Amino acid sequence: MKANISALEKQLAKKQKEVKDIEKKIESEKAKNKPKDIRDLVKSMKDVLRISKPTKEELTIINYSGKSKRLLFAKNFLIISLISEVLNEGWKPKTNDSEYRYYPYFYLKAVSSGFDFRDSACVYDYAVTGSASRLCFKTSELAEYAGKTFLKEYQNAIMN
């Protein structure tokens, strides 16, 4: 009987090791297939549009190429809103002062293109344009990434 129990315990230990090895393989495969960061998936406006899946109406606005300043403003605001939405991966800031919000910070340069990314900034609970919920980011790193990667889109939204 002792030999029987010992043999069963050895079989159990072997099966437990096999299960652990399989679990490690599953985790390894999951890690391979899952991007580490949203920034790995979003490198261009094409990526933003692929992930955000804009409606037909939104695409009409995004593709607008006319001269109406109001419609160009709507187009540019929609574009930077989509950038924020995609990079934030569904995160929406609370409407109270319980969390920080980050946004890209730009400045005008007297030389070169006249517009450049400077830094990311944080606002807490101030009623200024910098704290616009729709355009904020959950981390300073995302705000910096958006400002650098989508400089042209922000320039269009701010300058035009």
Secondary structure by P-SEA (a helix, b strand, c coil): caaaaaaaaaaaaaaaaaaaaaaaaaaaaaaaacccccccccccaaaaaaaacccaaaaaaaacccccaaaaaaaaaaaaaaaaaaaaccccccccccbbbbbbbbbbbcccccccccbbbbbccccccccccccccccaaaaaaaaaaaaaaaaaaccc
